[in-house]
Amino acid sequence: MIINILAGGPESLLPDLTEYLEKDTIWVGVDRGVYHLLKRNITPVIAFGDFDSVSSEELMFIEERVVELKKYKPEKDETDMELALNWAIDQNPSMICMFGATGGRLDHLFANVHLLLNQFKAKNSADICLIDRYNIIFIKEPGHYTIEKINKKKYISFVPLTLNVSNLTLRGFKFPLENRHISIGSTLCISNELISEYGTFSFSEGILIVIRSHD
């Protein structure tokens, strides 16, 4: 099972959501993202939010169509997205994709990137990624990984999320690396590209943000 979560980020940054309507997929709405889903004839199985970003008419529209609606006061310890993500992790899916989580307020963007770390908090937790019209973002712990070429997202960047990332090795890339240590603040691994259908990356210490992008 795949769980897709749609938050209330700018609609201009949303990809074509029909590309993510797979058979084993369920949808979760977050705040104004619930309204965006319903406008696209996608009914979320559950919705979370304080709904301070929708009008009274839009909230009524939502309440008439969503069976399980979790409404919260704005004064709370978690963001609406974190509440939805925690619920999604508890369902033990194979993957969680977050949409509508980039653009607009930078504090929300950075918070949502850091929410990707939640996949490491629960044993056997799903992979989590952020997706918008131009980017796919995910994070990895130390290990060896294979990465496939996506023609629509040809640029691949590796950004340290921790102070140091040790022994980073990139193979099958236009700009390869071999056992290179990079530190937070480094731009060494920005805008790389695969030179074949598959490549690999590996590292022994730290946490990496991986960003796949197009212009």
C-alpha positions, 0 to 999 in steps of 0.5 A, a space after each residue: 500500500 502507498 499513502 499519498 498525503 496532499 497538503 495546502 501548498 501552492 497548486 502551481 507546484 503540484 504535479 499531475 496527481 492522476 499519475 499517482 492514482 495507483 490501485 493500491 494507493 490511498 489519499 490523505 488530506 491536510 488542511 487546504 489540501 483536502 479541498 484541492 483533492 476534492 476539486 480533483 474528484 479524489 476523496 481522502 480516507 482521512 483528513 487532518 488540519 485546523 482548516 484556518 486556510 479555507 473559507 467557511 464555505 470551503 470547510 462546509 464543502 469538505 465536511 459534507 464529503 470527508 467521513 473521517 475529519 480530524 480537526 485541531 486547534 491552531 495552538 498545538 505541538 505538531 503541524 498538520 502535516 506531522 499529524 497526517 504523517 504520523 497517522 500514515 506511518 502507523 498504517 505500515 505502508 510500503 511508501 508515503 509520498 507528500 505533495 503540496 509540501 513545498 513552496 510558499 513559506 520557507 519554515 513549512 518547507 524546512 519543517 517538511 524536509 525534516 519530517 522525512 527523518 520520521 521514517 527512521 523512528 519506527 522499525 520497518 517504516 515506509 520510505 517517505 518522499 516529498 514530490 512537487 512539479 519540479 522535484 522529488 526529495 528523499 533522505 537516506 541513512 548509510 548504505 549502498 543504493 541503486 538509483 534509476 535514471 528518470 528523464 524528466 528529473 535528470 539532475 540529482 543532488 546529494 546534500 548532507 543533512 548531518 555535520 558530515 557524510 563519510 566515504 560518499 561514492 558515486 558510480 555511473 554519474 557524470 561527476 563520479 566520487 570515490 570515498 569522499 567526505 563532505 560536510 554540511 554546507 558543501 555544494 560539491 554534489 549539486 546537479 549531477 547526472 546519470 550517464 547510464 540507466 542506473 547508477 549507485 551511491 553509497 556512504 558509511 556515516 551521516 544522513 543524505 538528502 537526495 534531490 531529483 530535479 528538472 528545470 
